[in-house]
Amino acid sequence: MKKSIILICAALCLIGQSCCQNEFASLNKKAAKEYLKPIRPADEGRNPCWNAYCKKFIYAPAFEIAAVDGAAKYRFEVKQQEGEGQWAFTAAKPTADLSPIWASIPPSKVDLVVLALDSKGQQIDTVYKRSFLRDFPFEGPYNNNVRPYREAAMMAALYIHNSEATKALLTSTTPDTLGYSHYTYANKIVGGLISIEAKIAKYVPSKRDDAITIARNAAQFLIDQSRPEGDPLEFFPPTYYGRGVASKKPWNIGKTMTMDACYAGNGFLDLYDVTGDELYLDRALKIANTFKKIQREDGSFPIKVDFVTGEPVNEVGAMLHPVLNYIRRLQDDYKAEGLDEMKAKAEKWMKEVALETFDLTGQFEDVNVADVHPYENLTNCTAAPYASYILKSNPTAAEIEDARDLIRMSEDQFVHWNDLPNEDGIRIICPPCVYEQHRYQMPVDNSACNVANAYLDLYEVTGDKLAFAKAKALIDNITVAQDPTDGKIPTTWKIYSPKKNKTRSFWYNCSSVSITTLLRMADLVDEK
């Protein structure tokens, strides 16, 4: 009898594996078909060519190439940099996409040459040259989660909660910048820590009292550092604090990133949720009112300003997904009033400027925000969260397609479903993973969450099973990358030497997003 039960269980497992394989065969086929459609090609006339600085592609690319007088057609030739592979086709226009040969090109570094031909097929000119990585497509299945999502989230939260730099806030309202240098990014890091401690207070009863004490002291630090009432930036906490590396850069001293106040505001809201203390809700609302005061007439906000005078450092406009999501939270969860006009103007600016130009640029506190050319520093950190915002706004069919474009660009440029091994036969990143930005070619857990959450939002709106499979692959790999001995989720997913690994950068705000994403997945799959 026992042997029969074992055989039945084995048969059921084989059936389950077969069903899984069949499901992924279908999903992989669907993905391969989608990869043949170019993303926002310039010849649509909707926006300029956004991919001039791009180094890799998963979707068949199309480039902005000027036509040549006398040319009857154009020959596109692709050759592997290492290997014998060569592919070619001809097209009537130089802006044709590479879909005729794209599926035939294996993941590899390649060179593209475009030749102008006359009516007899003779070469007139070489009109374009480009090298790039033809990157790996989605081909599931990938690693499943190695522990329950909620358990992984709490392990990560408790790693930070139990650190000496966090424990210092049990008895002080001043962060231990020697113990944890990233406290120099006050809004981002301290706001993230408050959110983490609020989750511990909610999910780990034995740690609740200490978690609330730490969160209250961290919140008091941000309140103490905020601009006073009556100032142009009243109630805004600072982006920079102390003498950390970024805080002492000449272009950062005395300045603040306008969108960064949302980190603090969300932390205050998380703390209000677990304490019911009106002080924190009041602070969050006051931050929103300051945003309303400094918004420009066209709906935009300056990216960076003088922290005392509020004067912009340049004419660069901020990407507005942080404040849009912040306003939505205040309105939906706390019934905040008086923010409709600000939100409508900000939505209009993002649609007419960021979306229509497709210049989803990176705006990070640790780099200089000046002198960035259009499309030079694209990032999923703008595109994917903005797609999520659109998808959560009762979107029209056209808006869903806009969100798809943003998600496709995020995957195309920043997701790595696999990696080419180096000369030692080692994949030096931990795929599937997501790079942060063009200027910082590094897989980051926060970026994996950005794209995964956008996929989940797309799935919830459309029922797209491929979107869910992609989200799950990225989220499951968070549990794979997580250190099983202490719960730490590394911020960067790249293999380092032992010496360099000891100084691997670790950001609380990134862990906060990973924790939130893991908890979302736990709820979505009804994890018990």
C-alpha positions, -999 to 999 in steps of 0.1 A, spaced: 0 0 0 28 24 10 46 17 -23 14 24 -43 10 58 -26 46 67 -34 41 57 -71 9 78 -72 27 108 -57 56 104 -81 31 102 -110 14 134 -98 47 152 -96 56 142 -131 22 154 -143 27 187 -124 62 191 -140 47 184 -174 20 210 -170 46 235 -158 68 228 -188 38 232 -211 28 264 -195 62 279 -198 66 267 -234 35 288 -242 47 318 -222 82 317 -237 66 315 -272 45 345 -264 75 364 -251 95 356 -282 67 370 -304 65 402 -284 102 407 -287 98 412 -324 78 444 -319 101 475 -316 95 499 -287 85 534 -297 104 535 -330 113 570 -341 96 567 -375 63 566 -357 67 604 -354 56 603 -317 90 611 -302 127 613 -310 148 582 -311 151 573 -274 178 546 -277 208 565 -290 228 557 -259 215 522 -253 240 493 -250 217 463 -251 184 452 -265 159 424 -258 132 438 -282 141 441 -319 155 477 -321 150 504 -347 173 533 -350 170 569 -362 190 567 -395 188 594 -421 178 585 -457 205 588 -484 197 605 -517 196 580 -545 193 550 -523 167 524 -534 170 502 -503 192 495 -473 210 464 -462 213 456 -425 242 434 -416 247 420 -381 279 401 -371 289 385 -338 320 401 -322 331 367 -310 318 338 -332 309 331 -368 273 343 -367 262 367 -395 227 378 -404 214 403 -430 182 416 -447 172 445 -469 145 470 -463 130 500 -480 138 524 -452 169 530 -430 147 532 -399 134 496 -404 136 474 -372 157 443 -369 127 419 -365 134 399 -397 166 385 -382 162 392 -345 150 358 -334 179 341 -352 206 361 -333 217 343 -301 226 363 -270 259 378 -279 278 411 -285 272 421 -321 281 448 -346 255 463 -369 263 480 -402 236 496 -424 245 501 -461 227 523 -486 221 505 -520 211 518 -554 184 503 -576 209 477 -589 218 466 -554 252 483 -554 265 499 -523 264 537 -523 275 544 -487 278 530 -452 252 551 -433 253 536 -398 274 515 -375 265 504 -340 277 478 -315 254 464 -287 245 433 -267 217 412 -282 205 402 -247 188 371 -234 150 368 -238 127 356 -211 128 318 -211 112 303 -180 111 286 -157 136 303 -134 144 297 -97 113 295 -74 114 312 -41 135 293 -17 115 303 14 80 318 19 78 354 8 66 367 42 94 349 60 119 363 36 105 398 42 107 395 80 142 381 79 153 411 58 135 436 82 149 420 113 184 421 99 182 459 98 162 461 130 189 441 149 219 460 135 239 482 159 233 513 138 196 508 141 197 499 178 214 533 185 180 549 178 164 532 207 179 558 230 188 587 206 172 608 179 205 612 161 215 585 135 248 567 140 265 579 108 297 562 118 280 528 121 260 533 89 273 559 65 243 560 42 224 579 69 239 609 51 209 605 27 185 616 54 151 615 36 157 583 17 175 562 43 157 574 75 124 574 58 130 539 46 140 528 81 108 542 96 88 521 70 108 490 79 103 494 116 66 500 111 63 466 93 81 449 122 57 465 146 28 451 125 41 416 118 65 407 147 46 413 180 76 405 201 96 433 186 67 458 184 77 481 213 113 485 202 103 489 166 80 518 174 106 534 197 132 533 169 107 546 143 95 574 166 131 585 172 140 583 135 109 604 127 118 629 153 152 633 137 136 641 103 112 665 120 141 683 138 161 686 106 131 699 86 127 735 74 107 756 99 72 768 93 71 799 71 101 789 50 98 783 12 104 745 19 86 744 53 83 709 68 106 694 42 134 672 57 168 673 39 181 651 13 217 654 27 229 653 63 263 653 79 296 650 60 291 618 41 306 614 6 277 628 -13 267 654 13 301 671 11 301 674 -27 301 711 -37 270 707 -58 251 691 -29 260 713 0 230 733 11 208 717 -16 179 692 -16 161 670 -41 125 680 -42 110 645 -47 130 631 -18 105 646 7 81 618 -4 104 592 13 99 610 47 62 616 41 56 579 34 76 569 64 54 593 85 23 577 71 36 541 78 43 552 114 9 568 118 -7 535 105 8 515 134 6 541 162 -25 562 153 -4 593 164 -19 623 145 15 640 147 28 619 118 -3 622 96 -1 660 102 35 660 91 28 640 60 0 664 50 22 695 56 48 680 33 21 676 6 10 713 11 46 724 6 47 705 -26 15 723 -37 32 757 -30 64 750 -49 47 735 -80 53 755 -112 25 767 -133 31 741 -160 27 713 -133 64 706 -130 88 708 -101 124 717 -101 146 687 -96 169 703 -70 167 734 -50 185 754 -23 173 740 10 169 774 26 157 797 -2 139 771 -24 156 785 -55 162 759 -82 198 750 -90 189 747 -128 160 744 -151 158 706 -150 124 692 -142 119 664 -117 103 631 -127 70 633 -108 61 596 -101 71 599 -64 48 629 -57 20 615 -78 21 582 -59 24 601 -26 -7 623 -34 -27 592 -44 -19 575 -11 -29 606 9 -62 609 -10 -71 572 -12 -61 561 23 -64 593 44 -90 612 25 -67 642 21 -84 673 5 -71 702 -16 -46 682 -37 -67 676 -69 -53 705 -88 -17 698 -80 -22 661 -90 -39 670 -123 -12 694 -133 15 670 -124 -2 642 -143 -5 665 -174 32 674 -172 43 638 -169 21 627 -199 30 656 -221 67 658 -213 81 626 -198 58 601 -216 56 618 -250 94 624 -253 101 590 -237 130 606 -218 126 586 -186 157 600 -171 175 590 -139 176 615 -110 197 602 -82 210 620 -51 245 606 -53 253 619 -88 253 654 -103 219 662 -119 233 688 -143 247 683 -178 228 651 -187 218 649 -223 183 637 -232 181 599 -232 217 596 -219 207 582 -185 174 563 -188 163 543 -158 137 518 -148 134 538 -116 113 563 -135 97 542 -162 85 513 -141 70 532 -112 53 556 -136 38 527 -154 25 514 -121 9 548 -114 -8 548 -148 -21 512 -143 -36 521 -109 -55 551 -123 -84 532 -139 -66 533 -172 -81 535 -207 -69 511 -234 -45 538 -247 -31 543 -212 -26 506 -207 -5 506 -239 15 536 -227 22 516 -195 32 486 -215 57 507 -234 72 519 -202 75 484 -189 89 471 -222 115 498 -221 124 489 -185 128 452 -195 146 459 -228 172 482 -212 176 470 -176 164 434 -171 189 406 -175 171 372 -177 205 356 -180 241 366 -185 271 357 -207 298 341 -187 332 358 -184 365 342 -194 365 321 -162 331 307 -172 313 327 -144 282 348 -147 293 379 -127 257 390 -120 229 371 -104 201 368 -130 173 373 -134 180 408 -122 176 444 -131 202 471 -137 195 505 -121 203 530 -148 226 536 -178 252 555 -158 253 528 -131 254 495 -148 246 474 -117 219 450 -107 200 464 -77 172 448 -57 152 480 -57 152 480 -95 141 443 -96 112 454 -74 103 484 -96 99 462 -127 83 433 -108 57 456 -93 49 471 -127 44 436 -141 21 427 -112 1 459 -118 -2 450 -155 -13 415 -146 -39 428 -122 -54 451 -148 -52 428 -179 -47 393 -166 -15 389 -186 0 356 -174 34 364 -190 36 396 -169 29 376 -138 55 350 -147 81 378 -153 72 394 -119 75 361 -101 108 353 -116 123 386 -104 107 385 -69 116 348 -64 153 356 -71 152 381 -42 149 351 -19 177 334 -38 200 364 -34 191 368 3 217 356 27 201 326 45 224 330 75 213 365 86 184 376 63 202 404 46 191 412 10 221 426 -8 215 459 -26 238 450 -55 237 415 -72 271 413 -86 300 389 -77 329 408 -60 363 398 -48 364 389 -11 380 422 -3 355 443 -22 326 423 -9 334 435 26 326 470 15 295 462 -6 271 491 -5 239 483 14 209 507 13 180 506 38 156 522 13 162 495 -12 156 468 14 124 485 24 111 482 -12 122 445 -13 104 439 19 72 456 7 73 437 -26 78 403 -9 48 411 14 28 420 -17 36 387 -33 27 368 -1 -7 384 -2 -12 379 -39 -5 341 -38 -25 339 -5 5 326 14 -5 312 48 
